[in-house]
Amino acid sequence: MPKTTQLRTYTVREGLLDAWVERWRNDIVPLRLKLGFEIGGAWVDRERSSFVWLISYEGPETFAERNALYWASPEREAMNLDPDDYLVSTDDRTVEECY
């Protein structure tokens, strides 16, 4: 399958931005990498309590299929991490590199 990249923007609950970044860095990223995803970068916008990151996948499955595998994995369940505890809203956009 061709490479798919998503730009993900999360609005984080007031006062939880640093805690979210820590959970993302320590729990989410290692499993995403293990499952073949690439992380293109991550940024915080403290004024807006916003977290922005790029995630890509290129492999035999579609991005959606691989993402479903991530969510169904025992490792993901063992994280005991409910995004709703940290995130007010999410905006996931599939983007294409243009240069």
WOPE-V121642 format. One record per pair of residues at least 6 apart in sequence whose C-alpha atoms are under 7 Angstrom apart, sorted by the first residue. I is the first residue (numbers start at 1). J is the second residue. D is the distance in whole Angstrom. If there is no record, write none. Layout:
i=<I:I>
j=<J:J>
d=<D:D>
This chain:
i=<1:1:1:1:1:2:3:3:3:4:4:4:4:5:5:5:5:5:5:5:6:6:6:6:6:6:6:7:7:7:7:7:7:7:8:8:8:8:8:8:9:9:9:9:9:9:9:10:10:10:10:10:10:10:11:11:11:11:11:11:11:12:12:12:12:12:13:13:13:14:16:17:20:27:36:37:37:37:38:38:38:39:39:39:40:40:41:41:42:42:42:43:43:43:44:44:44:45:57:70>
j=<58:59:60:61:62:58:56:57:58:56:57:58:63:54:55:56:57:94:95:96:54:55:56:92:93:94:95:53:54:55:92:93:94:95:52:53:54:91:92:93:50:51:52:53:90:91:92:50:51:52:87:89:90:91:49:50:51:87:88:89:90:49:50:86:87:88:86:87:88:49:86:49:86:79:57:55:56:57:55:56:57:54:55:56:54:55:53:54:52:53:54:51:52:53:50:51:52:51:63:76>
d=<6:6:6:6:6:6:7:6:4:5:5:6:6:7:6:4:7:6:6:7:6:5:6:6:5:4:6:6:5:7:6:5:6:7:6:5:6:6:4:6:7:6:4:7:6:5:6:6:5:6:6:6:4:6:6:5:6:6:5:5:6:5:6:6:4:6:6:6:6:7:6:6:6:7:7:7:6:5:6:5:6:6:5:6:5:6:6:6:6:4:7:6:5:6:6:5:6:6:6:7>
